[in-house]
């Protein structure tokens, strides 16, 4: 396995974690789902928090996770192209 495909796999997994974290934030997770939500929050929130400071909320919607994923993909494409 090449280094580039390994890094891209890790980035794809991190994007999946961000998406799962955002979807879980729409609901009130309980039980084991709350534990998963907390772990995802500890993993994703430091990165998403950077964009929360930059991207303002529009109409009560938080688009910082979308911007975070787009920037992550852009950086990955720039590095490996």
N, C-alpha and C positions, 0 to 999 in steps of 0.2 A: 504494500500500500504506500502510495506516495504521500509526502508531507502535505501537499496541497489538498489532496482528497481527504486526508484526515482532518485538516483544519476546517475545510468546508463542511464536513460531517458534524464537527463540533459546533460550528456556527449555525447550521440547520437545526441541531438539537436545541441550541439556546433560543433560536427564534420560536421553536415549538413551545418551549417553556414560557416565553413571554406571552404567546397567544393563549396558552392554557391559563396563565395567571390572570390575564385580562378577562377571559370568559368566566373564570371562577369568581372574579370580583363583582360580577353582575348579580350574583346570587349570594345567599347566606350559607356558606358551606358549614356543615356540622360533622361531628365525628371524625372519621379518618380523612374526609375531604378537607376539613379545617386544618388538619396537620399537613396535608399536601399543600394547601394554599399558603400556609405559613412558610414552609420550606421554599416554595416557589417565590414567595415574597422576599425571602432572604437572598435568593439567587438573583432575581430580576430587578428588584427595587433600586439597588445602587446604580445600575446602568440607566434605568428608566427615569430615575430621579434627576439625572443630569438634564434630560430633555424637559422634565416638568418645570424646571426653573426657567427654561428658554421659551417653550411653546405655551402661549396663554390658552386657557380654557375658552371654548367657543360655545356659548349657549348651554353651559353646564356639561359639555362633553370634553373629555380629556383625550387629546390626540397624540400625547407624548409617546405612547407605546408604538403607534404607527410610525412616527418619525424615527424612533429608536431603531426599529426594524429596518426601515429604509436606509438609514445611515450605516447600519451594520452590513447590509447587503452591498451598499456602494463601496465601503472600505474593502470588503472581501473581494469584490470584482476588480477594484483598482490594484490590489496587491497581487492577485493571481492572473491578471491579464497581460 
